[in-house]
Amino acid sequence: MFTGIINHLGVFKGYRHGKREIAIEEPSIASRLNIGESLAVNGVCLSIIKKEKSTVFFNLSDETLERTNLSALRPGARLNLELPLTMSSFLSGHLITGHVDAVGKVLKTIKKGEGKLLTVSFPPDLRVYFIPKGSVALNGVSLTVVHLGPKSFDIELIPITLKNTNLGDLKHGEFANIECDIIGKYLYNWIEKIKR
């Protein structure tokens, strides 16, 4: 479980074994975590399989390759990293599982003072999980939906988010991982079962 507050940025070092393995460099993560422990990488919960100096390695499943943007990274790309939530952690963002629902396409970026507004598309079947002013995770970052349309939402990025995450790197036409709010998903599922 995670909160969407990014505390590290890693660097993509490459794929191995035909994209079945990913290598990420981040010295403090490599020294703090052990084999088998979880880390959110661009909002995707992955388990460390090995470490080499300042680099950590993770397996990528078919589901991860098909449903996330981790299958199309360029060498040197910055990746949002978040350590798992502990019982003593502040819940500064919202509850995030690291189970990505879809990949959204950046439709528009607009500079707003020192911040930025992004418009991101989503598959229409996810629309039921979004509400205006509700939470969404984009590349693992906890954000607020500013405006909601039938197939896209707007989010505003404040300067600290632009500085501490890779969302400021996103350009028109690029893709980001979307995780809908887990409370909304459970609530919708519960209501749908009651209606039957």
N, C-alpha and C positions, 0 to 999 in steps of 0.2 A: 504494500500500500504506500502511496506517495501523496504529496500535497500540491505539486505543481509549482513549487518555489525552487528555481534552479540554483544550485549551489556550486556547480562546476561546469566548465566547458572543455570538452575533449576534442581531439583532432582525429579524424578518420585516417587510418594508415593503410587500409586496403582489405581486400577479401582474400580468403584462402579456400581451397577445396571446392572450387566452382560456386562461390558465394554461400557455401554452407557455414562459413566461419567469418567473423568480422574482427578486425583489430583496431583498438582505439587507444590513443596515447593520452594519458593524464596522470602525472607522477603521484599526486596525493591520493587518488583513488586506488592506484595500484598498490600503494603501501598500506592502505587502510582496510581493504576488503580481502576476504579469503575465497578460495575456490568454492564454488557452489552458492555463494551469496548473490543476492539480486541487486541490480542497478537499473534505473530507468534511463534509457538511451533514446533521445528524441521522443520521450513518452512511452517507449516500449519496454516492458519489464523483461530483462534478460538475465541469465545466470552466468557468472564467470566460470569459464572452463580451464583457463590457465593464465599465468602472468609471466612476463619477461621484462625485467627492469621496470620501465615506466609505462609499459603497454599491457592492456588487458584484452582477453579474447573471449568471444561469445559464439555459441552456435546460433544459426538462423534456421528456423523451421520453414516448411512450405507456407504455412499460414502467415508467418511474419513477412516472408518475401512477397506474398501476394497482397497483403492488406496494409503494408506500411511503406514509408519512403526509404527504408533501410536497404532496399534492393537497388537503388539508383544513386548512390553517393559518389561524389567526385573526390579524388585524392586531396587531402588538406581541408575538407569540409569541416566546419565547426559543428559539434554535436552537443545538445543540451543533456547534462547528466544530473541525476538526482539520487541521492542515497535514500534507502527506504525509511519510512516513518517509524519512529520508536514511540513507546508509551509516554516518554517525556518530551516529545517534540511539540513545538507550537504548530497548530493547524492554521497556518497563515493563508493558504490558498483554499482548495477544496479537496475532497477525497478523490483520489485518482488510482485506478487499479493497474495501469500499465497495459491494459488490453485495448488496443486501438480498434475503433469501430470502422474507420474508413480513411482514405486519403482525400484531402480537399485540394482544389487548385486555387492558387492566388489569382483572382480576377482583376484586382485593382489595388494599387498602393498610392496613398496620398499623404504627403508631408503635412503635418499639423503642428506648427511651431517647432518645438524640439522633439515632438513625438511623431507618430505615424498612424494612419488608419488603414487597415487591411480589409478587403472584401474577399471572402473565401467561400468557394462552392462546397456543397455536400450532396451525397446521394439523397433523392427525395424521400426514401423510406426512413431516413433519420430525422426528418422534420418534427415528428411527434415528441422527440426528446429535448427539443430546444424551446426556451422561452426568452422573451426580451428581458434583459438584465439578469439572466441566468448564467450559470457557469459552463465553460467549455475548456477542454485542454487542447492546445495546439502545439505540436512538437513537445508535449509534456509540460507546457507552461499553463498555469491556471489563469484564465482570462474571463472577462465579462462580455456577454453578447450585447452590443450597443444597439444594433438594428438587425431585425430578422426578416428575411424574405422567404419565399417558398423553396428556394434551392441554394440560398447563400446567406451568410451572416457577416456583419461588420464587427470588428474589434478595434479598440484603440490601444496603441502601445505607448506607454509612458517612457521617458528617457531612461529610467533605471532598467526597464525590461529590454530596451534596445541595447543597452550596454552589457547586461549580464546574461543574455540569451542569444540564440542564433536567429530569432525572429526578424531582427533588423536586416539580416542577409537575404531574406526572401524577396524575390522579384516576381513581377507579373509572369504568369505561366508556370511557376514552380509549384511543387507539391509539399503539403505538410500533413502530418498525422493528426487525426481528430479523434478524441475520446469524449463522448457525451457524458453528462453528469450521471453518475451511477444511481443517485437517489431518484432522479427522473426516470431512469430506465426501470428500476424496480417498481416504482409507483405506477407507471404506465402498464407494465405487465400485470400487476395485481388488479388494477381496474378492469383491464381487458378480460381477465379470468372471471371476475365477478359478473360482468355483463353477459357471459355465456349461459 
